[in-house]
Each structure stands twice: as structure tokens, then as C-alpha cells.
């Protein structure tokens, strides 16, 4: 691992509270200034603090990742970017568990209340109110609960990829590239939405490569959409498969991350291949099992990102 990667894992792997994020922002500022980049923090609604390195309004390409940490969950966020039906069924399954818990806890509490001497209208009011309280309490735990302490893949891998590109990018390429570390991706792409609203030209015209969960899997997916398919040939040149990293550049994939907020956005993620039907998938994230960090993935993306910047000449 690089020096900065070791420091991130040792001191800044959890980035959820305001204090933790501030410490991380101060660290990235030191790194950016050391390498000669302009550094700003752009604020937005709901406490968003996006870290902007370089000049995004004049850059030919943006490399981005989200730096906020998700809440720790008992189940992983299971993603199958090339099989939307499986992804959708899993999401419905999680929602079903969510509502089953709400209903079950509401019934249990209502049953216990039935043994307490109270007027019927009070009991009925509490029984109708309690499920709502339980629903929002569970929702809070999903989004704002205790931080997941293991974030190797989601998204320390994306953060360290950005820092490694910053360090290794040749001096004559720096004016072409800007970097953004988005805040509050985990609660609904709030950071990238705020950035896109402020930088409308970037939102509509600039190529943006977003690294989100890039260290757990041997297949590197580049998820294109109609407005980014024109970059496929350039990506193939810059990110050619190696013996340790396979590359899948496709317009037939769905990847739910910050790239969705930009017309030129391309999502990059590392995936594993199922032994059954060869389905590409991501698991472990949002749980204590998120500890896999394939250094060769980050090195591969760093080298490819530098080559892509050179090709954009």
C-alpha cells in the first residue's frame, strides 16, 4: 500500500461524524497542497461538504468518489449491475423485512399495552402512532445509525484511488484533471446533487469517472449510458484488461452511485463473478465483512486514469 493508503486505513477509515469528516478534510487538504493542487470545500444543504481539488470548471475530466461512511447493517447491500431483476428482487426483499419488523414490533407493543389500564381512545391512539415511530426509528438506523468500522471497499477504495491518482499524475496533465470527493452519497447522493446544481456546465458536458467500491472483485465494471457510450474506445485503450484485473465496459449495466447525477458520468466498481450463471455481483458492503482491499485494483485504476488523461489531449 502507498503511504497515504496506510494512513487512511490507520486514522481515517471511518468518516461519518462531523468531527471525523473534518479531520479527513484537513488531511486531504495537506495532501492536495503538497502536490500543488488548488483545494476548496463546497458546502450544500443538509450539511454537505464536498472536497474539490483542482478546477472542475476548466478540467477535461473529473475523477470522483464519495468519502462518507455508511451505517453498519446486519445484511449487505447486494448489487448486480448487469442483472437489474435480481437487484430489484433483493431490494424488495429488504423492504419486506423492514415492514415486517415494523408490523411485528407494533403488534407486540400493542399487545403489551392492552394489559395496562387506560381509556380505549388512548390505547387506540398509541397503537396507531407506535408503528410510525418504529418505522422512522428503523429508517434512522439504516441511514444514520452507528458507522460501519470496516470500509475497505465502500468507499475507502475509491478515496485512496483518488489520492493515488493525485500523487502520480504528471505535472503537465494536472490542468486537465480535477478531483471531487462527494459527501452524503450513502443517504441519497446529496453531495453529488449539490455539486451538479452548482456546476451546471460540468453536469452537462464534462466526462466524469466515479470510483465507488473498487477493491473487492477481479472484474472492473465501467457502467456507461447513452450519453457516455462515445467514450468506450478511449476507456478500452486506457483500461485494458490484465492477468489480475478483467475489464467490462458496457452500456447494459445499472450502477447506483454519484455518477448518476451527471450526463458524462461513468460508474466504476469491482465485481465478483458467481459460479452460477456467471452473474457479476457485489456483496459485503455495509457490513463488518467489508475488509477486502485488492491493491492491484487500485494500481490498475490509477495507471489507467493517468493514461486516460493523456489520451484526452
Buried (B, 14 or more C-beta within 10 A) or exposed (E): EBEBBEBBBEEBBBBBEEEBBEEBBEBBBEBBEEBEBEBEBBEBEEEBBBBBBBBBEEBBBBBBBBBBBBBBBEEBBBBBBBBEEBBEEBBEEEEEEBEEEBEEBBEEBBEEBEEEEEEEEEBEEBBEEBBEBBBEEBEEBBEEBEBBEBBBBBBBBBBBBBBBBBBBBEEEBBEBBBBBBBBBBBBEBBBBBBBBEBBEEBBEEBBBBBBBBBBBBBBBBBBBBEEBEEBBEBBEEBBEBBEEBBBBBBEEBBBBBBBBBBBBBBBBBBBBBEEEEEBBBBBBBBBEBBBBBBBEBBBBBBBBBBBBBBEBE
